[in-house]
Amino acid sequence: MSTLSESQPRALERTYSRWASLVVLCAGTLMTILDGNIVTVAMPAIQRDLGFSGPGLAWVVNAYMIPFGGLLLLVGRLGDLVGRKRMFTTGLAVFTAASVLCGVATSQGMLIAARAVQGVGGAMASAVVLGMLFALFPEPRELARAIAVFSAVGAGGGALGTFLGGALTQALNWHWIFLINLPIGIAAWFAAVRVPAPEQGAGLGRGADYPGAALVTGALMLTVYVIVGTGARSLTATLLLAALALALFVAFTVRQARAARPLLRLRLFRSRLLTGANAVQILMIGTMFGFQFIGALYVQRVLGFSELLTGTAFLPAPIAVGALMLGLSARTIGRFGAYRVLLAGLVLIVGGMALLSRAPADGSYVADVLPPLLLLATGFAAAMPALTGLAMSGAREEDAGLASGLFNTTQVVGGSLGLAVLSTLAAGRTDELVSGGAELIPATAAGYQLAFRVAALIAAGALVLAAGVLRGRRD
């Protein structure tokens, strides 16, 4: 009897510690995701205050995205070696400190430099989260619930960032979209130090391939740079930079095949689940990220919404995503399998984008934006947890941090690629129509319609790829 009475409190304590750790991981992730979207609505105010040119303003986003996307794979692997908790807490500290520098920036150079440091901290905090999550919840049913919670926070945080960006910019000023991270970051850091159990990494000697690290980090940073700056340079320059990025990737692959202690074990990509799920994610996130950005522009520039009203217009998305992921996602995946749920979610995303492509110049929010918004939110709420589970189930435990970093990397690449392609198409179509004598608002709406149609085709590609590559994985 004494043994039983002692084991019960220990079991309850372990359960509490795991779910409390999940809360900490979600808090840190929410802060980095919010920051990725909160800037969007505040960009005009930042431009007016600091005197950015049109091309220069893009670097407020690019300066964050390039180190963030470029370092995810490296710091994910380093998290396996030095300890994922150590990497996570260090990342939170760097990100929070850089947020303060962004908030007090008084010049273009200071803001761009601080945003770059933010990207480094965001990569460190984000890359290891999924690996920590899978180590905390080895039992499949609890893991499904944990993924649902984590995915709800991530998806909801993206749309919530649009609302907070508009609210803080209009009520106070753009500096507060960064300064709000200070209390959140401090609280998250203290909790991260105390709550998750410490873990011992494999040690730097087990995989510290520094030449390989330099090659892959350079290749990824250059890839993100090429994508986010596509519309600002000539086709020749873009192709040359893309060729250089490809050459770095090839050199990295050769290095990993020959290194005694490779940074990235190439056998990781033999997993059809891991490789296929990451490819599907590039297309799906490209669609959703393009929708968030271009949808906000449609509401502002075509429907004439203010910054605050634009943010409010997108609030139904995080509410729907959170409710569906927390209430139905784990149970639905448990009953029908991750494969079927993923396909169903992608079908809804395709339908939502197709419906949004009909949004006219004289449209209304209730008739033309809200229905596809809810359809997209429902589809994403179904697809994202299922896709995350499929991707991470294809990695071994010792590679969990690396697999987590890879999954986050393809999110950044997919989002950057989708934004670059769709915004370029929209702007090109609008300029063409205006040059032909069309009025600005109808021409702008036509440009966005084209972008939404292409986004629907990209989502359809994700659906076809998932159906073919991930077929057979129904549990």
N, C-alpha and C positions, 0 to 999 in steps of 0.2 A: 504493500500500500504506500509506503513512504517513497519508493522509487517512482510509482505512478504519479503521486502528488507533486514530486519534484520535476518530473518530465513535462507535465502539462504547462506550468508557467514558462518553462524554457521554450516549448513549442509556440506558445502565444507570443513570447518575446521575439522569436525569430520571424513569425508572421508579421508582427507589427513593424519590425525593423525593415523587412523587405518592402512593405507597402509604403512606409515612411520614406525609404530610399527612392521609391518610384516618384513620390511627390517632389523630392529634391531634384531628381533628374528632369522632371517635367518643368519645374520652375526655371532651371537653367536654360533648358531648350526654348521655353516660351520667350525668354528675354532675347535670345539671339534671333529667333524667328520674327518677333515683333519688330526688331530693328531692321530686318531686311525689307519690310513692307511699309514701316511707319514713315520712311523718308519720302515715299512716292508723292503723297498729297502735299508735302511741304516744299517740294522742289521749286515752285514759282517764288515762294517767299525767300528761300535761300538765295535764289538767283538775284532777286531785287536787292537783298541786303548786302551781299558780298560781291555783286557785280560780275557774276559768271557770264560768259558767253554761252550760246546754245551748245556747241560741242564741249566746252569746258564743264558745263553743268553735269554732263554724263559721267564725269569722273567722281562725282560725289557717290555714285552707285558703283562705278567700275573699280575704284580704289578699295572698296570693301570686297567686291566679288572676286577679284583676281587672287589675292592671298588666301581668301576663304576657300575657294574652289581648288587652288593649287596645292594647299597644304593638307587637305583632308586625308588623303591616302597615307601620306608620310606620318602625320601625328596619330592616325589610327593604328599604324604598325608600332610606333614608338610607345603608344599606350599599352600594347601587349607586352612590351619589353620592360618599361619602367613602372608599370602599374596604371590601370585605367583611372582609378580614383585620383591619383596624383595629377594625371594629365587633365582631368575634368576640373579640379579645383584651381589649378594654375590657369587654365583657360578662362574661368570665371573672373579671376582677379585681373588678368590682362584686359579682358573685354570691358569690365566695369571701369577700370582706370582710363582706358581709351575713350569710353563714352563721356566721361567728364571733360576730357580734352576737346571732344567734338562739341560739347555743349557750351564751352567758353571760347570757341574759336572765333577769331575776329578777322581772319584773312582766308583767302582761298587755299593757300599752301598749307596753313595750319589744319584746316578742316580735312583736306585730302590726306595729309599725313596721318592724322588721328584715325580717319576711316580705315586706312591700311592696317594700322595696329589693331583696330577693332576686328578686322577680318582675320588676323592671326589668332587673336583670343577666341573668336567665334569658332574657328576651325578646331582649336584645341579642345574646347568644351563640347562641341557637337560630334566629333569624329568617333568618340569612344562610348557614346550613350547607349546605342543599341547593343554593343558588346556587354556592357554592364547589365543591361536589362535582361538579356538572355542568361547571364550567369546568376542573376537574382531569382529567376523563375524557371527552373528546369522542367517543372511539371506542365504538360501541354495545355491543360484547361486554364490554369492560372496565367500561363504565358499569353494565351489568347486575350484574356481580360486585361493584362498589363499592356499589351500592344494596342488594344482598343483605346485605353486611357491615354497612352502616349501619343497615338496618332490623332486623337481628338484634340489634344493640346496643340500639337503641331499645326493641324489644319485650321483649327479655330484661331490660333495665334496669327496666322497669315492674314486672314480677313479682318481680325480685330485690329491689326496694325494700321490698316487703312482708316478705320474709324478714329483711333487714337491720334493718328497723324493729323487728321482734319480738326479734331476737337482741340488738341493742344496748340496747334498753329493758330487757329482762329481765336481761342480764348486767351492765350498768353503770347507766345512767339515760337519760332522754329527751334530755338535752343532747347526747349523743354522736351522735345521728342528724344533727345539724347540724355538730358539730365535726369529723366525719370528712371533711367537704368541704375542710378546710384543706390537708392534704397533697396531696389529689387536685387541688385547684384550683391550688396553687402549681406542681406538676409540669406540669399541663396548660397553664398560662399561659406558663411558660418554653419549653415545646416549641412552643406556638403562635407565639411571637415568633420562634423560630429556624427552624422547619422549613418551613411553607408559604411559597411565594414571595410577595413583596409585589406588590400590584396597585394600579393607579392608578384611582381612582374617577372618575366623569364630572364631579365638582365640584358643590358645592351650588347654584351658579348655574343648573345644568341642570334643577333640579326642586325647589327649596326653596320649596314652596307652604305657607307657615306657617299661613294661615287654614284651608286644606284639612287640614293635619296636625292642627290643633286639633279640627276637626269630626269627623274619622274616629276619632281617638284617644278623644274623648269618647263617640262613638257606640258604639265597641267596648267600652270600659270599662263603660258603662252597660248594654250588652247582657249582658255577663258578670255584672254585679251583679244584674240582674233574674233571670237564670237561677239563680245559686247561692243567692239568697235567697228563692226562690219560696215555700217552705214556711213562711217566718217572717213574712210580711206578708199583708195582706188582698188579696182578688182585685182590688178597686178600685185599690189602690196599685200592684199589679203591672201592671195594664193601663195606668195613667197613665204609669208609668216606661217601659213598652214603647213606648207612643205617642211619648214624648219621644225615645227611642233611634231610632225610625223616622224622626222628623222630622229628627234630626241626620244620618242616612244620606241622606235626600233632599236636604238642604242641601249635603252633601258632594258628591253626584252632580252637582248643578247647578253647584257651584263647579268641579269637575273638567272639566265640559263647556265652561266658559267661560274657564278660566285659560289664560294664555299658556304657562306652564310647569307643568303639573299634577303633583301628587304621584303620582297614579295615572292612568295612561293607560287610559281606559275601553275602548279596543280590546282590552285584555287579556282582557276577558270575552266577546269574540266567539269565542274559541277554545272549541269544544264540548268538547274534551278537558279543558282546564283547569277550566272551569266545572263540567262534569259530574263530573269526578273529585273535585273539592272537595265537591260535594253528596253524592256517595256516601260520602266520608270522614266527613262529619258523622254520618250514620246508622250507619256501621260502628263508628266510634270510640265513639259513644254507647252502642252495644251492649256493646263490650268493656270500656269504663271502668265501666259499670254492673255488669258481671259481676265485675270485680276487687273493687269495693267491697262489693257485696252478697254475693258469694261468700265473702269473708273474714268478713262478719258471720254468715252461715249457719254456717260452720265454728266460729266462736267461740260464738255464742249458742244455736245449736241442737244442734250436736254436742259442745259443751263443750271445745273445744281451747284451750290456753293461747296466749299471744302468740307464743312461740317455735315452738310446734307448728303454729300457723296459718301462720306464715311458711314453715316447712318444707313444709307441705302444698302450697304453691303453687310450690315449686321445680321440679317436673317441667315446668311451662309454659315458663320461660325456657330450660331445657335442650333441650326439644323444638323451640322456636322457633329457637334458635341453630343447632342441628344441621341442621334442615331448610333454613333460609335460607342457611346457608353451604355446605351440601352439595348441595342440589338446586335452589334457587330460580332462580339465573341460568341453569342448563342447561335447566330446565323452561320458563322464559319464552322462552329462545332457540329451543326446539323447537316449542312450541305457541302462542307469542304471549302478550303481556301480557293481552289481552282474555279469552281462554279461561281462563288461570290465575286471573285475578281472579274470574271467575264460579264456578270450581270452589272457590276458597277461601271465597267467600260462601255457597255451598251447605253447606259443612262447618260454618260458623259458625251458620247457621240450625239445622242438625241438633243441634249441641252445645247451643245455648240451649234448644231444645225438649226435649232429653233432661234437661237440668238442671232444667227446670220440674217434673219429677216427684219431685224430692228431698223426702222426707217428714220428719216430725218425729222418727221413730225410724230415720232413715237411717244409713248408714255412709259413711266417706270412700272406701273402696275401691270400693264398689258404686255410690254415687250422686254422687260428686264427681269422682273421678279419670278415669273414662271421658269425660264431657263436657269436662273440663279439657283432656285430650289432643286431643280433637276440635277444640275451639276454638283451641288452640295451632297445630294443623296448618293449619286454615283461615286463621288470621291470618298464619302464615308464608308461605302462598301468596299471599294477597290484598294484603298491605301493599307488598311491593316492586313488584308489578305496578301497583298504583294510583299509587305514587309516580312510576314511570317514565312512565305515561300523563299524569299531571298536569303534570310538568315538561317533557315533550316538547311541550306546547302553548304554551310561552312562548319568546319570543326571548331571545338571550343578554343583551342590555342590560336585560331585565326579569327576569333570573334571581333576583336578590335579592328583588325584590318578589313574584315567584311563590312563592319559598321562604317568605317571610313569610306570604303568603296561605294556603299549604298548612298551615303550623303554626298559623295562626289558626283554621282550620276544625277542626283537631284539638282545640284548647282549647274552642271553642264546642260541638263534638260531645260531648266528654267532660263538660263542665259540664251541658249539656242532658240527656244521658243519665242522669247521676247525679241531677240534680234531679227528673226525671220518675219514674225508677224507685224512688228512695228515698221519694219522696212517696207513690207508689202502695202500696209495701210497708208504710209506716208507717200509712197510712189503713186498709188492709185489716186489719192487726193490731189497731189501736184498735177498729175496728168489731166484730171477733170477741171481743175481751176485754170490751167493753161488753155483749155479748150473753151473757156467762157462760163463754166458752171459757177454757181454761188458757193460760198465757202462751206456753210453748214451742210447742205446736201452732198457736196463733194467729200466732206469729212466723214459723214455717215456712210457713204459708199465705200470709202477706204476701210472703215471698220468692218463693214459687211464682208468684204473680201477676206480680211484677216480672220474673221470668225469662220468663214467657209473652209479656209485652209486649215484652221485649227480642228474643225470637225474631221477633215481627211486625216490629219495626224493622229487624232484619237482613234479613228477607224483602223489605222495602221497598227496602233498599240493593241487593239482588240484582235486583229488577225495574228499578230506575232504571239500574243499570249495564248491564243487558242491552239497554235501549232507547236510552239516550243515548250510550253508548260503543261501540255496535255498529259493526263494520267495522274497528275498530282491533285487528288481530291480530298486529302485529309490534312 
